Amino acid sequence: MFFLALQAQPADGAFGITLNILTPTYTDYVGKTSTGFRLGYTRFKSDKFGWGFDAAYNTLDDYVPRQTYEYPGGAITTDIFNYMYYFTLMLNGQYYYRPSARLVPYAAMGAGLSVTRYTLFYNVYQEGDEKVGWALRPEAGMVFRVREYSSLGLKGAVSWEYAGNKSTLYNIDNFSGFTVQVGIILFNN
């Protein structure tokens, strides 16, 4: 996820919660930006390296205006609401670039599991497809400790996610999107 080991005040690890603002780059099914959340823990191995895990959740949706769909033996006129419920669970490694007592830029790489539920709502009906696949996430950001010896920190980061969650039922390719994260960190000194 993110977090730092400070030379002036080392910490063993840190817990964090961030807003996870996800904008899809593959927009055939959903195209709107979604605000979800991410929870994580990082263990510091040195002042330059750490490892951890995190879980994130977003609900993305889109609206298709009313139109008539014809199929063999009939037709239906309706509007459609497309929903994508997206959950990831990842392991990650971080590299801390020139950490100072309060500010640390970092780069991270995460890899893990994605669980995606595609759901279409039309008229009084709904149908869906659930996919479990892999996910990758390179990330870059900054962590700011509120005071030099404080257990409280702030985080800002950007990342790109790519998930192997293709749905053949709806002819949807693998998901990708850009993420902006803003949140808080609690260091366990």
WOTA-V616368 format. One record per residue. RES is the residue in three letters. OMEGA is omega in whole degrees, 0 to 359 (none if undefined). D_CENTER is the distance of its C-alpha to the mean C-alpha in Angstrom with 2 decimals. Layout:
res:omega:d_center
RES:OMEGA:D_CENTER
RES:OMEGA:D_CENTER
//
This chain:
res:omega:d_center
MET:185:10.12
PHE:166:12.84
PHE:187:16.28
LEU:170:19.74
ALA:185:23.19
LEU:178:25.84
GLN:183:29.27
ALA:182:31.04
GLN:182:29.41
PRO:174:27.55
ALA:177:25.13
ASP:182:24.59
GLY:181:20.92
ALA:173:18.53
PHE:179:16.28
GLY:172:13.57
ILE:180:11.77
THR:165:9.81
LEU:183:9.18
ASN:184:5.76
ILE:189:7.68
LEU:176:6.62
THR:182:9.89
PRO:173:10.80
THR:172:13.32
TYR:192:14.76
THR:179:16.35
ASP:182:19.03
TYR:176:17.69
VAL:183:15.41
GLY:183:15.49
LYS:174:14.64
THR:182:11.92
SER:173:10.10
THR:178:9.56
GLY:180:7.82
PHE:177:7.52
ARG:176:6.61
LEU:181:9.89
GLY:176:11.31
TYR:176:14.67
THR:175:16.20
ARG:182:19.79
PHE:178:21.75
LYS:179:24.12
SER:177:25.82
ASP:180:25.60
LYS:187:23.86
PHE:175:21.61
GLY:176:19.29
TRP:180:17.21
GLY:178:14.92
PHE:176:12.31
ASP:176:9.25
ALA:181:7.89
ALA:179:5.07
TYR:174:6.55
ASN:170:7.14
THR:178:10.64
LEU:180:11.64
ASP:177:15.40
ASP:182:18.35
TYR:175:22.11
VAL:183:24.88
PRO:182:28.28
ARG:175:31.27
GLN:181:33.00
THR:178:35.18
TYR:179:34.04
GLU:176:36.98
TYR:181:37.14
PRO:178:40.21
GLY:179:42.30
GLY:179:40.69
ALA:176:38.23
ILE:175:35.78
THR:184:35.07
THR:166:31.86
ASP:186:28.76
ILE:171:25.38
PHE:177:22.08
ASN:177:19.20
TYR:175:16.23
MET:177:13.13
TYR:192:11.65
TYR:181:8.41
PHE:176:7.77
THR:174:6.82
LEU:188:9.23
MET:166:9.72
LEU:181:12.69
ASN:174:12.79
GLY:181:15.66
GLN:171:16.23
TYR:181:19.21
TYR:185:20.56
TYR:179:22.63
ARG:180:25.77
PRO:174:24.86
SER:182:27.17
ALA:183:28.08
ARG:186:25.49
LEU:181:23.20
VAL:169:21.20
PRO:182:19.34
TYR:171:17.22
ALA:182:15.59
ALA:174:13.35
MET:179:12.58
GLY:176:10.43
ALA:180:11.56
GLY:190:11.57
LEU:172:11.52
SER:175:9.90
VAL:185:11.81
THR:176:12.25
ARG:175:15.04
TYR:180:16.66
THR:174:19.25
LEU:174:22.03
PHE:177:24.18
TYR:185:27.59
ASN:179:30.64
VAL:185:30.92
TYR:172:29.19
GLN:174:25.80
GLU:184:24.68
GLY:178:21.57
ASP:180:20.25
GLU:181:17.89
LYS:173:16.49
VAL:182:15.38
GLY:181:14.50
TRP:177:12.99
ALA:175:9.86
LEU:179:10.10
ARG:167:8.28
PRO:186:10.91
GLU:174:10.43
ALA:181:13.28
GLY:179:14.08
MET:174:16.76
VAL:181:17.62
PHE:177:20.66
ARG:187:22.85
VAL:173:24.67
ARG:186:28.01
GLU:182:29.14
TYR:183:29.53
SER:173:27.08
SER:183:24.59
LEU:177:22.32
GLY:178:19.96
LEU:182:17.60
LYS:169:14.53
GLY:183:13.41
ALA:171:11.18
VAL:179:10.10
SER:175:8.28
TRP:180:8.57
GLU:174:7.01
TYR:184:9.90
ALA:176:10.50
GLY:185:14.10
ASN:182:14.27
LYS:177:17.27
SER:177:19.45
THR:179:23.14
LEU:181:24.17
TYR:180:22.66
ASN:181:22.87
ILE:179:19.16
ASP:178:18.01
ASN:183:14.87
PHE:171:11.65
SER:180:10.34
GLY:175:8.75
PHE:182:8.63
THR:169:6.40
VAL:181:8.67
GLN:175:8.47
VAL:183:11.77
GLY:182:13.02
ILE:180:15.72
ILE:174:16.73
LEU:180:19.68
PHE:171:21.61
ASN:185:23.98
ASN:none:26.92
//
